Amino acid sequence: MARFLFAVWPFPSHFFPMVAIAHALRERGHEVAFYSGAGARPAIEAEGFACSSFESVDERHVDDIMFSRDHYASWKLPLRLKHLLRDWLLGTVPGQVEDLNRVMAEWRPDAILSETSMWAPMLVLHETRRVPIAVFSTVAACLLPGPDAPPAGPGLPRPRSWSTRLAARVTRSAMNAFAFDFRRAIDDVRRLYGLGPLTMPFTEFTGRMPLYLVPTTPEFDYERRDLPPSVHYIGPCLWNAGAREAPPAWLDELARDRPWVHVTEGTMHMQDPILLRAAAKGLAGRPVQVIMTTGSRRDPASLALGPVSGNVRIERWVPHRFLLPRTDVVVTTGGAGTVMTALEAGVPLVVVPTEWDKPENAQRVVESGAGVRISPRRLSPARLRAAVERVLQEPSFRGNAERLAAAFARYRGPARAAELLERLGSAPSIRHIVSTNRPHVKERVS
């Protein structure tokens, strides 16, 4: 039996997949504990896992960075956005180090699984503590740079023509120049712990960890073959908080003689409900059944969605395992959890990507043929209605979503992650793990 410590931010889209992996490890006889914020602790402990809360990291300050209106406005102001990201990703590292050193002294894990946004394990502990570090991507893609993918962030097309390759190179150069002072700040933090400067961007450096888990498949991630042997695609790692709940009775009362359209802005969306408003107006009175969810943090009555048509049902949240088997198209802002859950169920999408990784998720949906994308700047009720009707009418979208669902099932998600982590936690040295990885990143599944 091995002990695994999971380091993750207390946002549902971040810790939900890691709870799924924790269950798979426990089924294999291992012990798992979490380091996260107090906001995640009740859900994690309800699943039977110990959770050490932040002590030296200011969780309320991180919430302000992530969910304030100022943050969302910053996506249009690159300098302001860089300041916010540095405050979150790098400014919290000393507190993370202090907390994690305390937790490791008390609990003594055999390995740490850290999400990509929790920097202290990779940036500091990888070299200051004798414990192997594994990386878990909290987005539905591998963030490591390489010629087979565009630079992460803007949602650029896959670089397979001269024009898209040029756009990727120009964007990557501009982003590296823009982040130069960020890299100097990273080296300043490492110096606090007696560590030398990085010789590469931090994102690239994470590929030097002995294990890097990507919760999707190559079919969804541009069929990349430019990644180090530490990287393994494992398929989606999905976990629903309401697993013990009964299905809502009203689901059986809705009409089944028309297509069902699920509209969601995700679990954590706190801003202006542009997608919900466009859907409420654009799909009103159409021959579809709309099930719209606002997220647990927002009261539907407070969103001013206008007159609600008889074919529109609005709820805070509906468990996807009950809803998606009956759903014909999902309309979403493109969070990784929603996109992966829909595709795992073989349901095509209409994506209106807003911030964070959502443009990247939307572009991969388009590239895979499993849905369409609408720019938030061009969103209107008419465009949304036309997009939904196109996805419903063209069978190729459903066919491609079902093709991805079949690929996801072959990779086995949490079970595959547990196998790889088990090898990491039981190996006598990190070098052994690196040497036993396959020479190609793409997992061969028999």
PyMOL commands that set and color helices and strands:
alter all, ss='L'
color gray80, all
select helices_A, chain A and resi 12-27+41-46+59-67+69-74+78-90+93-107+120-128+162-178+180-191+202-208+249-253+274-282+300-302+320-326+336-344+358-367+376-378+381-393+395-411+414-426+430-436
alter helices_A, ss='H'
color red, helices_A
select strands_A, chain A and resi 3-7+31-36+50-53+111-115+133-136+211-214+231-233+260-264+289-293+312-315+329-332+349-351+371-373
alter strands_A, ss='S'
color yellow, strands_A
deselect
rebuild
show_as cartoon
